[in-house]
Amino acid sequence: MSASPVFITLGAFGADLVRSRGQAAFLPLIAASGAAGAEIRRELFAAEEEPPLGALRAELAARGLRCRYSAPFELWAADGTPSLDGLSELIAEAEALGAEALKIALGHYAGSPCLLSLREVVERSPVRILVENDQTAHGGSLAPMAAFARACTAEGIGLGVTCDIGNWSWTGTDPEAAVRALAPHTVYVHTKAVQRRDGKLAAVPLDPAADAPWRALVAAFPRDLPRAIEFPLAGPDIEIVTRFYVDMLAAA
């Protein structure tokens, strides 16, 4: 059985640490872990700096790493219209980074009739645009995600879905039902386990047990879809820890 490609989101190493050291500092570790690529996070650039997209692109290429770009951006604004100017800016950044895909959030989609203008932007984009279920009620619930995915398919809009199997916990959504509904539209899978700590939900590492529930969720998608680690990676030997989870997720 072939292994699935695994990406590591830079947030997995801790937001404060990554901001202080820079995302490029973690690329050698990601490459050494055997991961296929890195998910560069826009929110992890230092606030005062211009994102070093060119330098990151060169470092990714030197390490033989594929790249995906993630931004905390809602495609649909609160008034129900698509934020096309902001999307175009992020597409340009993703292209400069050499990313193969740009991951954003759905936002306030409610059956908007503005899909034609969105299709024009998507068709011109040199990178694939992926919409993820985030942790908000308006953008991370199954009903709007599924409705948007169906509408894009019906209109021939080449957007893909990033299904985060852990984020459904924040919206009280049954992850099995969500996976069944979105699997035909999903091209990227984000993975995390979730626990309640101090009264709040928190992302935690996947359970290695053979009967862990996440395994059935991941198995519902084709094996050739990239899978991403989006849970904390920490330990006395971070390279060993990272490689363990990369190998586990690739083989699941």
N, C-alpha and C positions, 0 to 999 in steps of 0.2 A: 504494500500500500504506500503510495507516494505521500510525502510530507506536505503539509499546507504552509504557504508563506506566512511568516509572522513579522509584524511590525511592532516597534516599541514606541509608545508615545513618550515624549520627553518629560511630561508631567509625572511619569512613574518614578522619577528619581527625586521628587520633591520640588515644589514650585520655587521656594526661596533659594534652595541650593542651586537650581538650574539658572535662575535669574542672576545670581551672584557670579557664577562661573562662566555662563554663556552656554548655549546649546551645543556648540561645536565641541566643547570639552568632553561631552558624553558620547560622541560618535565612535571613538575607538572602542569603547566598552560595548556599544551596540554591535559593532562589526565583529568583535571577538566572541560575542555570545552566539553567533551563528544566525542572528536575525536577518531577514531579507531586507529590512529597511527601517527607516525612522519616520515618525510623524512629528514634524516640526510644529510647535505651537506658537501662534502669534502672540498670545497673552504672556508668554514667558520671555519675550524680549524686554530688556531693561527699558523703563518708561522714557528715559532721557535719550535713548539712542535711536538712530535710524536702523531699521532691521538690516543686519548684514547678510542680505540674501545671496549676493554673489559669492562671498567667502564661504558661506554654508554650502552652496551648490558645489564649489570646488572640493570642499572637504568630503561631502557625500560621495562625489564621483571618485575621489582618491581612495575611499574605503570600499567602493563597490556596493554602496547602499542605495536602494530605491528610496523615494521620498514621497510623502504625502503631507499636505499642509492643512492645518486646522485653525479656524478662527472663530472667536466667540461672537458670531454675527447671525442675526435673525433675517432670513430671506424675506419674510412677510412682516411688514411694519404693523403697528397697532391699529392703523386705519384700514388694514386689509389690502394694501397695495404692495407690490414687490419693490424692495430697496435695490433698484438696478444699478444706480451709481456706485453705491458701496460694494455691490457684487463685482462690478467691473474693476474696481480698484484692487480687490482681493485676487481676482483672476490674474491681473498684471503681476502682483507680488508672487503668486504661485508659479507663474511662468518664469519669472526671474530666478526663483529658487530651483527651477528644474523639477518641480513636483509633477507627478503623474495625475494627481487628483487634489481637489480642494474640498474640505469638509466644513459644512456650516450647519446651523440649526434651522428648523422649519419656521419658527416664529408664529405669527398670528394668522395662519391660513384658515379661511372659512369659505371655501368654494369661490374664490375670487375669479372674475372673468378676465383677468389681465394675463392670461397664459401666453397669448401671442407675443407680447413684448418680451416676456421671459424666454420664450423659445428662440427669439432672435439673438439674445445674449448667449444662450447656451450653445447655439449652433456656431457662433463665432469663437467660442472659447477654445484655446489650445489645450486646456486641461479638463478632465472629467469633473463635474460638479456633483457632490454627494450631500444629501440632506440627512441629518441624524436626529433621532429622538433624543432630546436633551432631558434635563431634570425638571422642566417647568410643566405646569398643568396645561398651558395653551399649546406648547410645542412638543411635548413629550408624551402625550396621550395617544392611544392607538387610533381613535376615530379620525382625527385630522391627518395623521401620518398616512393612514391607509387611503383616505380620500384623495390626498394629494398625489400619492403614488399612482393610484388608478387614473387620475386626471392626466398626469404626465404621459402615461402609457397610451391613453386614448387619443391624446393630441400629438403623439410622436415626439415628445420632448425627452431628450436623452439624459435626463437626470437619473442618478442612482440613489439608492438608500443605504445609509450606514445604520445597521441595527446594533444598538448597544444593549446587550442582553441584561446588563445590570441596572441601567437607568430606569427600566420599567418599575423598579421598586419605589422610586420617588413619586410616581404618578398613580401608584396603586393598581397597576395594570398586570394582568396575568401574563407572564413572559411566554408561556407556551402558546397562548392564543395570539400574541403579538408576532411571534416568530412564524406561525402558520400563515398569518395574513400578509406579512411583509417578505417572506422568503422569496417569492417570485420576482421581487423588485430589488432585493438586497445584493450589493456588490462588495460590501466591506463589513466586517463583523468586529465590534469592539467588545472586549471581555473584561469583566470584573465580577467579584462576588460582593455582596453587600451585607453589612451587619449594623445593628443599632448600638451606638456607643454614646453614653452620656445623653441619651434622649434624642440623638440625631443619627440619621443614616450616614454610613461611611463606606467607601470602597475599600475592600480588603482582597488579599491574594486568592486566587482560585484554589479550591480544595483538591489536593492530589488524589483523593480516594477514587477508586474505579467506578463507584456508583454515585459520584457527586452530580447534582442536578444540572450543572452547567454543561456537562458532556452531551446530554441529550439535546440541549438547545443548539450547541455548536454543530452537532451531527446533522441537524435539519437543513444545513446549507451545503452547497457543493464544496468539495475539498479544495478546489482551486481558488476559492475566494480568500483573499488576504484576511488574516485575523490579527487583531491588535491587542497588546497588553496595555491596559489602562488601569492598573492597580499598583499600589506601592511596592517597589523593589528595594529591599534593604537587608542588611546583614553584615557580619564581620568580613565576609569575602563577597563583595557585590557581584563580581564576575561569575562566581559559581552559582549564586542565587539567580542571576539573570539567565544564564545558560540553562539552568534547571527548568525555569518556566517557559523559555523559548522551546526547548525540546518537548516538554509536556504538551504545550498547546499545538505545536506542529504535528504531533503524532495522534492527537485526540480525534 
